Amino acid sequence: MTDLETLQQWIDESERIVFFGGAGVSTESGIPDFRSQDGLYHQKYKYPPETIVSHTFYKERPKDFFDFYRDKMLPIGFEPNAAHKKLAELEEKGKLLAVVTQNIDGLHQKAGSKTVYELHGSTLRNYCERCGKTFDVDYIMNYKNPENGDVPLCDECGGPVRPDVVLYEEGLDDEVVSGAIDAISRADLLIIGGTSLVVYPAAGFIHYFRGKHIVMINKSSTSADHKAQLVIHEPIGEVLGKIKV
């Protein structure tokens, strides 16, 4: 039996699938990741990207933060790929409990997924830190105020508007974490795709799995391959795109 046939059989037999995904799910839609050879960490900026997307940098140099954020982190013009679409289809058929994602681009929801735990937040949501008013991605993208370097401010109270994403030095949202762990602990099949499993605490979530099978789908090897009963080193979209629901 081929790896794909095994995966198909396990999906057919499962009733509570959870998908845990990372940047590799979105790179097939054209969104750059951070850690690959062509990722943002390997590109040249005035400041290192991992410094720019930190809480300290956001507070101390908001203009430079938003210059980088608008240029490199907003998922404008990108569409869901075969992986996003297949997961939404599995949920619609009642076989997928949830998607747990480290991505911040909203492509799972755009493909039709309903239960999505966004561990690192979403660039599509933004809020005023003073009054709590929410703003969409277009507000951030198109905000103009030359006097303060185009750093977005609330149109009601004038407070700073920030993305609803988890920056370095910030903790994950407790409710999102609880929901993700609960889904993983109830799953009978855990499919992990497009992640190198090096970002903690998210990478540690797989320890809560108590089901039958773990499937690892990633283009390169990961430190968690030995925990999986099936390892496929191919692009996640190509693999899931061949699954019949």
JOVENVEN-V552820 format. One record per run of one state. SS is the DSSP state (H for helix, E for strand, - for the rest). FROM is the first residue (numbers start at 1). LEN is the number of residues. Records with the same first field share a line. If there is no record, write none. Layout:
BEGIN
SS = FROM-LEN ; FROM-LEN
END
This chain:
BEGIN
- = 1-2 ; 14-3 ; 22-1 ; 28-12 ; 43-6 ; 53-1 ; 61-1 ; 73-9 ; 93-3 ; 102-5 ; 112-4 ; 119-2 ; 129-5 ; 136-1 ; 143-3 ; 149-4 ; 154-6 ; 166-2 ; 169-5 ; 187-2 ; 194-8 ; 209-4 ; 218-7 ; 228-2 ; 233-3 ; 241-5
H = 3-11 ; 23-5 ; 40-3 ; 49-4 ; 55-6 ; 62-11 ; 82-11 ; 107-5 ; 137-6 ; 146-3 ; 174-13 ; 202-7 ; 225-3 ; 236-5
E = 17-5 ; 54-1 ; 96-6 ; 116-3 ; 121-8 ; 134-2 ; 153-1 ; 160-6 ; 168-1 ; 189-5 ; 213-5 ; 230-3
END
